[in-house]
């Protein structure tokens, strides 16, 4: 694809990686192996796809842009790649033309980062690990330590199901078009024993959301509308603020 030939769509958050050193670093970080089944979210012009595809057993790429679908489908070096035209949020890994569990890589639209992370949680049974590129500030919230300003509702709700590790940060200069923010790659793995049962997720999310919407208030004030036993309030110490509680302590409030 000729440089600057593609009409970039803002609504799809398109930013292509152009730096070969960075692409090689991503491949080294993912460490694709010959028996791997890879799902790529948003392959774009195939710059990362072409490096991973020859190294693995199977690969499927989900792309929403019909122009890019056409471009990828005629590339001789990607013959055998399964390409799905669609929105990843509307796809189920179980229904894709690939064996599962898969390993996931994705340079995703930053405006749907949270929905994609929650999609990963919904698809837990069908993947092993995921390497997702996102805005650096979101990555910092996901991997934040308790008591820091970045520690947030996202850190807790996602952390109840997934383990998160920041691999490395990325400059805007390696993208075309150049975004206004710095980026980072997060590796997600599954928590072997999810802290929150599925049937209590909605209540858990509501408690965490309420606590962090009143971040500067003590829990006894922010959560006074919830029927939390006095014994639990004393154990947790409801004079504390939400950013001081671990995921396990929030789970005790259910």
C-alpha positions as CSV (number, residue, x, y, z in Angstrom):
1,X,0.0,0.0,0.0
2,X,1.5,3.3,-1.1
3,X,2.4,5.7,1.7
4,X,-0.5,8.1,2.4
5,X,-2.7,6.3,-0.2
6,X,-5.2,5.0,2.4
7,X,-8.0,7.3,3.4
8,X,-7.7,7.1,7.1
9,X,-11.0,6.9,8.9
10,X,-11.2,8.8,12.2
11,X,-14.3,6.9,13.3
12,X,-12.3,3.7,13.2
13,X,-9.3,5.2,15.0
14,X,-6.8,4.2,12.3
15,X,-3.1,4.7,13.1
16,X,-0.7,2.4,11.2
17,X,2.6,1.3,12.7
18,X,5.5,2.3,10.4
19,X,8.6,1.7,12.4
20,X,10.3,-1.7,11.5
21,X,12.3,-1.8,14.8
22,X,9.1,-1.4,16.8
23,X,7.3,-4.0,14.8
24,X,10.2,-6.4,15.4
25,X,10.1,-5.6,19.2
26,X,6.4,-6.4,19.3
27,X,7.0,-9.8,17.6
28,X,9.8,-10.5,20.1
29,X,7.5,-9.6,23.0
30,X,4.6,-11.8,21.7
31,X,7.0,-14.7,20.9
32,X,4.8,-16.4,18.4
33,X,5.4,-20.2,18.1
34,X,4.7,-22.7,15.4
35,X,1.8,-24.3,17.2
36,X,0.1,-21.0,18.1
37,X,-3.3,-19.9,16.9
38,X,-3.3,-16.1,16.6
39,X,-6.2,-13.7,16.5
40,X,-5.2,-10.2,15.3
41,X,-7.6,-7.3,16.0
42,X,-7.2,-4.5,13.5
43,X,-4.4,-5.7,11.1
44,X,-4.5,-2.5,9.2
45,X,-2.1,-2.7,6.2
46,X,-0.7,-6.0,7.6
47,X,2.7,-4.6,8.8
48,X,2.5,-6.8,11.9
49,X,0.5,-9.6,10.3
50,X,3.2,-10.3,7.8
51,X,5.8,-10.8,10.5
52,X,3.7,-13.1,12.7
53,X,1.7,-15.1,10.1
54,X,4.7,-17.2,8.8
55,X,5.7,-18.2,12.4
56,X,2.4,-19.7,13.6
57,X,0.0,-22.6,12.9
58,X,-3.1,-20.6,12.2
59,X,-4.0,-16.9,12.1
60,X,-7.2,-15.0,11.8
61,X,-7.5,-11.2,11.4
62,X,-10.6,-9.1,12.1
63,X,-10.7,-5.8,10.2
64,X,-13.6,-3.4,9.9
65,X,-12.4,-1.3,6.9
66,X,-13.5,-2.8,3.6
67,X,-10.6,-1.2,1.7
68,X,-8.1,-2.9,3.9
69,X,-10.0,-6.2,3.6
70,X,-9.5,-6.0,-0.1
71,X,-5.9,-5.1,0.2
72,X,-5.0,-7.9,2.6
73,X,-7.0,-10.5,0.7
74,X,-4.9,-10.1,-2.5
75,X,-1.5,-10.2,-0.8
76,X,0.4,-13.3,-1.9
77,X,2.5,-13.4,1.3
78,X,-0.7,-13.6,3.4
79,X,-2.3,-16.5,1.4
80,X,-4.0,-18.8,3.9
81,X,-4.7,-16.0,6.4
82,X,-8.3,-16.1,7.5
83,X,-9.7,-12.6,7.2
84,X,-13.0,-11.5,8.8
85,X,-14.7,-8.3,7.8
86,X,-16.5,-7.0,10.8
87,X,-16.4,-5.3,14.3
88,X,-14.5,-7.3,16.8
89,X,-17.0,-6.4,19.5
90,X,-19.7,-8.4,17.5
91,X,-17.5,-11.5,17.1
92,X,-17.3,-14.6,19.2
93,X,-13.9,-16.4,19.1
94,X,-15.7,-19.8,19.3
95,X,-17.3,-19.1,15.9
96,X,-14.2,-18.0,14.1
97,X,-12.4,-20.2,11.6
98,X,-9.5,-21.0,13.9
99,X,-8.8,-23.5,16.7
100,X,-9.0,-22.1,20.2
101,X,-7.7,-21.1,22.6
102,X,-6.1,-18.3,20.6
103,X,-3.4,-15.8,21.5
104,X,-4.5,-12.3,20.7
105,X,-2.6,-9.2,19.3
106,X,-4.2,-5.9,18.5
107,X,-3.5,-2.3,17.6
108,X,-7.0,-1.3,18.4
109,X,-9.0,2.0,18.1
110,X,-8.3,3.8,21.3
111,X,-11.9,5.0,21.7
112,X,-13.1,1.4,22.2
113,X,-10.3,0.3,24.5
114,X,-12.6,-0.4,27.5
115,X,-15.2,-2.3,25.5
116,X,-12.5,-4.5,24.0
117,X,-11.1,-5.3,27.4
118,X,-14.6,-6.3,28.6
119,X,-15.0,-8.3,25.4
120,X,-11.9,-10.2,26.5
121,X,-13.5,-10.9,29.8
122,X,-16.6,-12.2,28.1
123,X,-14.5,-14.5,25.8
124,X,-12.3,-15.8,28.7
125,X,-12.7,-19.5,27.8
126,X,-11.3,-19.1,24.3
127,X,-7.9,-17.3,24.6
128,X,-4.6,-17.8,26.5
129,X,-3.1,-14.3,26.5
130,X,-3.6,-11.0,24.7
131,X,-1.2,-8.1,23.8
132,X,-3.2,-5.0,23.3
133,X,-1.9,-1.6,22.3
134,X,-3.7,1.4,23.9
135,X,-3.3,4.9,25.1
136,X,-0.6,5.1,27.7
137,X,-2.8,6.7,30.3
138,X,-5.3,3.8,30.1
139,X,-2.4,1.4,30.4
140,X,-1.2,3.2,33.5
141,X,-4.7,2.9,35.1
142,X,-4.9,-0.8,34.4
143,X,-1.5,-1.5,36.0
144,X,-1.7,1.0,38.8
145,X,-0.7,0.2,42.3
146,X,-3.1,0.7,45.2
147,X,-3.0,4.2,46.7
148,X,-1.8,5.9,43.5
149,X,-3.8,8.6,41.6
150,X,-4.0,6.2,38.6
151,X,-5.6,3.4,40.7
152,X,-9.2,3.5,39.5
153,X,-12.4,1.6,38.9
154,X,-10.9,0.1,35.7
155,X,-7.9,-1.2,37.7
156,X,-10.3,-3.0,40.1
157,X,-13.1,-4.3,37.9
158,X,-10.7,-5.6,35.2
159,X,-8.2,-6.9,37.8
160,X,-10.9,-9.1,39.3
161,X,-10.7,-11.3,36.2
162,X,-7.4,-10.5,34.4
163,X,-3.7,-10.0,35.2
164,X,-2.1,-7.1,33.5
165,X,1.5,-6.3,32.7
166,X,2.8,-3.2,30.9
167,X,5.3,-4.5,28.2
168,X,6.6,-1.1,27.0
169,X,5.6,2.4,26.0
170,X,5.4,3.7,22.5
171,X,6.1,7.2,21.0
172,X,3.5,8.8,18.7
173,X,6.3,9.2,16.0
174,X,6.0,5.5,14.9
175,X,2.5,5.8,13.7
176,X,0.9,7.1,10.5
177,X,-1.1,9.3,11.0
178,X,0.6,10.5,14.1
179,X,-1.7,10.3,17.2
180,X,-1.7,13.1,19.8
181,X,-1.0,10.7,22.7
182,X,1.6,8.2,23.8
183,X,0.8,4.5,23.6
184,X,1.7,1.3,25.5
185,X,1.3,-2.4,25.1
186,X,-0.4,-4.4,27.9
187,X,-0.2,-8.1,28.2
188,X,-3.3,-9.7,29.6
189,X,-3.5,-13.1,31.1
190,X,-6.4,-14.8,32.9
191,X,-6.7,-15.0,36.6
192,X,-6.9,-18.7,37.3
193,X,-9.5,-18.1,40.0
194,X,-11.6,-15.0,39.2
195,X,-12.2,-13.0,42.4
196,X,-15.8,-12.2,41.5
197,X,-18.4,-14.8,40.5
198,X,-20.2,-14.0,37.3
199,X,-23.6,-13.7,39.2
200,X,-22.2,-11.0,41.4
201,X,-20.4,-8.9,38.7
202,X,-23.1,-6.3,38.3
203,X,-23.3,-5.5,42.0
204,X,-19.5,-5.5,42.3
205,X,-19.2,-3.1,39.3
206,X,-21.9,-0.8,40.8
207,X,-20.2,-0.7,44.2
208,X,-16.8,0.1,42.7
209,X,-18.3,2.7,40.4
210,X,-20.1,4.5,43.2
211,X,-17.1,4.5,45.5
212,X,-14.8,6.0,42.8
213,X,-17.4,8.6,41.7
214,X,-17.0,10.0,45.2
215,X,-13.3,9.4,45.4
216,X,-12.5,11.9,48.1
217,X,-15.2,10.7,50.4
218,X,-14.8,8.0,53.1
219,X,-16.5,4.7,52.3
220,X,-19.0,5.2,55.0
221,X,-20.3,8.3,53.2
222,X,-20.0,7.1,49.5
223,X,-21.5,3.7,50.1
224,X,-24.2,4.5,52.6
225,X,-26.9,3.4,50.1
226,X,-25.6,-0.2,50.1
227,X,-26.7,-2.7,52.7
228,X,-23.2,-3.7,53.8
229,X,-23.1,-5.4,57.2
230,X,-21.6,-3.5,60.1
231,X,-19.1,-6.4,60.7
232,X,-17.7,-5.9,57.2
233,X,-17.6,-2.1,57.6
234,X,-15.5,-2.6,60.7
235,X,-13.2,-5.2,59.1
236,X,-12.5,-3.0,56.1
237,X,-12.6,0.3,58.1
238,X,-15.1,2.5,56.4
239,X,-13.2,5.7,57.2
240,X,-10.9,4.7,54.3
241,X,-11.1,6.1,50.8
242,X,-11.6,3.8,47.7
243,X,-8.1,4.1,46.3
244,X,-6.7,2.4,49.4
245,X,-8.7,-0.8,49.0
246,X,-7.5,-3.9,47.2
247,X,-9.6,-5.9,44.8
248,X,-10.1,-8.6,47.4
249,X,-11.3,-6.0,50.0
250,X,-13.8,-4.6,47.5
251,X,-15.0,-8.2,46.9
252,X,-15.8,-8.5,50.6
253,X,-18.4,-5.7,50.2
254,X,-20.7,-8.0,48.2
